[in-house]
Amino acid sequence: MTVFEATCTAPVNIAVVKYWGKRDTSLILPTNSSLSVTLSQDQLHSKTTIRASADFTSDRLWLNGIEESIEKNKRLVACLRETRALRAQIEEKDASLPKLASLKIHICSENNFPTAAGLASSASGYACLVYTLSQLFQLPLDASDLSIVARQGSGSACRSLFGGFVAWEMGEKADGSDSKAVQIAPETHWPDLQAMICVVSDEKKGTSSTEGMQLTVKTSALLQHRIKEVVPKRMEEMIAAIRNKDFPKFAELTMQDSNQFHAVCLDTYPPIFYMNDISRAIIRIITEYNKDGVKAAYTFDAGPNAVIYAPEKNMAEIYAVLSHFFPGATFDDSLGLLSKTSTLPPLPQNFDTRVSPVFAQGSVKQILHTKADNGPRVLDSAQHGLLNAEGLPK
Ligand code: DP6
């Protein structure tokens, strides 16, 4: 019997112009356009196997080894409905195709990083789900078309369908058909751009992005200013900075946009705080590091973790600066940063270490070095699939 199965991985993306606010919560249509950098799947990815079989009696889903309900998850249901409808259309036109649209499926998905670390798991997760469905169903769609489906799983997921530098164009139409991701430049355009993710220790469970952003839409006057006056111009400037590989401009816009995103969170009523004392110390440290010229950019999403973008040549120095203030962080050195430099560079000569206290061991738990990279990848299910012969997690 033919096995209908696909296995893929999809990347995380970190926005440099943030998406925050929906104008339609069920179709997930944003109140402003946004732009992100896709990070390498060699460090962070979601991996998904989907099998369709006449032997299956219901659709089932396992996430990181635990079975979850599909029906209760409206966003997941929407992604399945959309991709099955597209499959049904091509089956109608070509009677020789196997009838996959009507078969039940088993989905098994896992992240190679802890969801609890507060990294963007919904973006890579939904991008991977939709991309794997498109492979299974052999859908004749390009990445922008697929981004329209992935967007309905999680807004930021639409940007993970591409590698490199990706804009999510907000669109205008009520049906969302023009609210999609487009690639501004591939990862090969600016290979020098790298990222360092600082996983900040935090016990509190913060407000989810989904809830937080709608409270902002309802209550923040500053958000209206951001949507109308700031983001349209910033998107243009950011696209130009990327095309020109102008790091100082890219960095300035990235930091300003992160600051404004957290400002609209503070302007939400009641206010939402995502950054903590450690996050704010990282801002002061990077600001001090940049005082004689912009060499690094920080950005923070809906949690305390920092992502620092910088050219490759600055990375060892940035790591040395961070290690000074945050001792005891484990360093994920899969890009071989420390093997290239036998000793860490000293702190820059005029760096004023009084900008921040030295924090307790483990305040930053982990530092992960990564870079811009490509979009979803197709794997060989026989070798890398997550389901066993019975269609259950291996
Ligand atoms: C701060 O995409 O997680 O990371 O669409 O409700 O699933 P939903 O929200 P989500 O929000 C991400 C917000 C952000 C900024 C960004 O990635 O642009």
Boltz pocket constraint, residues with backbone or C-beta under 6 A from the ligand:
constraints:
  - pocket:
      binder: B
      contacts: [[A, 13], [A, 14], [A, 15], [A, 17], [A, 18], [A, 19], [A, 20], [A, 28], [A, 34], [A, 122], [A, 151], [A, 153], [A, 154], [A, 155], [A, 156], [A, 157], [A, 209], [A, 210], [A, 211], [A, 300], [A, 301], [A, 302]]
      max_distance: 6.0
